[in-house]
Amino acid sequence: MPETATACTARVAAVGDRSPHVRAHARIPALLDALRLRDRLDLDLYWIPTPDAADPAVLAGFDGIWLTPGSPYRSEDGALAAVRTGREHGIPFLGTCGGFQHALLEYARNVCGLSRAAHAENSPGATGELLIEPLACSLAGREGAVRIAPGSLAERVLGAGRGVERYQCSYGLNPSYLEVLRQHGLRLTGFDDSGDVRVAELPEHPFFLCTLFQPELAGDGTVAHPVIRAFATAAAAHAGHHSPVSAP
C-alpha cells in the first residue's frame, strides 16, 4: 500500500512485472520526472507486480492506474483486476501495449458477458472466443500511422487526426469483436490505415484510455508523450489539484 503523500502529490500505480529487459519500464520513471519539472505535475510512482494487483485492496487509494507493457504478465488475473478497479471506481486508467490488450479482455469478460474470451499469448491452445489474437504482421520495433476519431478523448489528447506512433507488440484485437464491444459502450477511437483498432476509451469515465502503441517509447525519453501527460493530469485531478482532461 502507498504511504501517505503530501497534499499536492498524486499517487500512481504502475501495474506490471518490472524488468530491466523491458525498455518501457526503464523509461517510465524518467518520464514522470520530466512531467514534474516541465508541467509541475507531482506524482509518486509505485510499481505493483501483477500477482499483487489481483487483490483489489492493493490498488485502493491510488489516483491513477497504469497497466504497463511487458506481457505475458505473471498474473493475467492481476492485470484484469487492475483494469476493473480503474474502470469501476472512476480512477484514471491508462493501458499501453499489453495494457490495451488486457483492458479489452477485461471489458469483454465483465461487461460484454464473454466469459470465455481469451488472449492468444496467455492461452496459446485456446479455441473459441479468441479476443486477442496474433497480428498478421508483428509490430515489434515498428512505427505506424494512427487515425483518430473526431470528437474523442484521444483527439483531445493528441490534438491531431492522424499521427505516427511506435509499437512493440505482436497481438491485437480480433476484428470479429468490434461490434459487441461497441454495443456495450466501449468507444474504439484509433485505427491504423487498414482499419485495425489501435486506441480505445470509455466516454463516461473520468479518464480511461488504452493504446496498442507505446507512448513510453516516443522521442528520446526526456519529454512525455501527450497520452502520458494527459494521464498524469487526470491523476493529479483525481487527487484534487488539477483540472482533468474531459471525456467527450
Backbone hydrogen bonds, N-H to C=O, Kabsch-Sander energy under -0.5 kcal/mol:
donor,donor_aa,acceptor,acceptor_aa,energy
9,T,6,T,-1.9
10,A,42,D,-2.4
12,V,10,A,-0.5
12,V,44,D,-3.1
13,A,64,G,-2.8
14,A,12,V,-0.6
14,A,46,Y,-2.8
15,V,13,A,-0.9
15,V,66,W,-2.2
16,G,14,A,-0.6
16,G,48,I,-2.0
18,R,16,G,-1.3
22,V,19,S,-1.4
23,R,21,H,-0.7
25,H,22,V,-0.7
26,A,22,V,-1.3
27,R,23,R,-1.5
28,I,24,A,-1.9
30,A,26,A,-0.5
31,L,27,R,-2.2
32,L,28,I,-2.1
33,D,29,P,-1.9
34,A,30,A,-2.1
35,L,31,L,-1.8
36,R,32,L,-1.8
37,L,33,D,-2.0
38,R,34,A,-3.2
39,D,35,L,-1.9
40,R,36,R,-0.5
41,L,35,L,-1.6
42,D,40,R,-0.8
43,L,41,L,-0.8
44,D,10,A,-3.1
45,L,43,L,-0.5
46,Y,12,V,-2.5
48,I,14,A,-2.4
48,I,46,Y,-0.5
52,D,49,P,-0.7
53,A,49,P,-1.7
54,A,50,T,-0.7
54,A,51,P,-0.6
55,D,52,D,-1.7
58,V,55,D,-2.1
59,L,56,P,-1.1
60,A,57,A,-0.9
62,F,59,L,-1.5
63,D,11,R,-3.0
64,G,11,R,-1.2
65,I,92,P,-2.7
66,W,13,A,-3.1
67,L,65,I,-0.6
67,L,94,L,-2.5
68,T,15,V,-2.2
68,T,66,W,-1.0
79,A,75,S,-2.0
80,L,76,E,-2.6
81,A,77,D,-2.3
82,A,78,G,-1.9
83,V,79,A,-1.7
84,R,80,L,-2.5
85,T,81,A,-2.5
86,G,82,A,-2.0
87,R,83,V,-2.8
88,E,84,R,-2.9
89,H,85,T,-1.7
90,G,86,G,-0.5
90,G,87,R,-0.5
91,I,86,G,-1.2
93,F,207,F,-2.8
94,L,65,I,-2.3
95,G,209,L,-1.8
96,T,67,L,-1.9
97,C,211,T,-2.6
97,C,213,F,-0.6
99,G,96,T,-2.5
101,Q,97,C,-2.0
102,H,98,G,-2.4
103,A,99,G,-1.8
104,L,100,F,-2.0
105,L,101,Q,-1.8
106,E,102,H,-2.5
107,Y,103,A,-2.1
108,A,104,L,-2.4
109,R,105,L,-2.1
110,N,106,E,-2.8
111,V,107,Y,-2.1
112,C,107,Y,-2.0
114,L,108,A,-2.9
115,S,113,G,-1.5
117,A,114,L,-2.1
118,A,129,E,-2.5
120,A,118,A,-0.5
120,A,132,I,-2.8
122,N,119,H,-0.6
123,S,119,H,-2.7
126,A,123,S,-2.4
129,E,127,T,-0.7
130,L,128,G,-1.8
131,L,118,A,-1.0
131,L,129,E,-1.3
132,I,118,A,-2.0
133,E,131,L,-0.6
133,E,172,G,-2.4
135,L,170,S,-2.7
139,L,169,C,-2.2
141,G,167,Y,-1.1
142,R,139,L,-2.2
144,G,165,E,-2.4
146,V,163,G,-3.0
147,R,191,F,-3.7
148,I,161,G,-3.0
149,A,189,T,-2.7
152,S,149,A,-1.3
156,R,152,S,-1.8
157,V,153,L,-2.4
158,L,154,A,-2.9
159,G,155,E,-2.8
163,G,146,V,-2.1
165,E,144,G,-2.8
167,Y,142,R,-3.2
172,G,133,E,-2.5
174,N,131,L,-3.3
177,Y,174,N,-2.2
178,L,175,P,-1.5
181,L,177,Y,-1.9
182,R,178,L,-2.2
183,Q,179,E,-3.0
184,H,180,V,-1.0
185,G,182,R,-2.1
186,L,181,L,-2.1
187,R,201,E,-2.7
188,L,186,L,-0.6
189,T,187,R,-0.7
189,T,199,V,-1.2
190,G,199,V,-1.3
191,F,147,R,-2.2
192,D,196,D,-2.2
195,G,192,D,-1.8
198,R,190,G,-3.7
199,V,190,G,-1.5
200,A,210,C,-2.3
201,E,187,R,-2.6
202,L,208,F,-1.4
205,H,202,L,-1.4
209,L,93,F,-2.1
210,C,200,A,-2.6
211,T,95,G,-2.6
212,L,198,R,-2.7
213,F,198,R,-0.6
214,Q,166,R,-3.0
217,L,214,Q,-1.6
218,A,215,P,-1.3
221,G,218,A,-0.9
228,I,225,H,-0.6
229,R,225,H,-2.4
230,A,226,P,-2.6
231,F,227,V,-2.0
232,A,228,I,-2.5
233,T,229,R,-2.4
234,A,230,A,-2.3
235,A,231,F,-2.4
236,A,232,A,-2.3
237,A,233,T,-2.3
238,H,234,A,-2.2
239,A,235,A,-1.6
240,G,237,A,-1.2
241,H,236,A,-2.0
246,S,244,P,-0.7
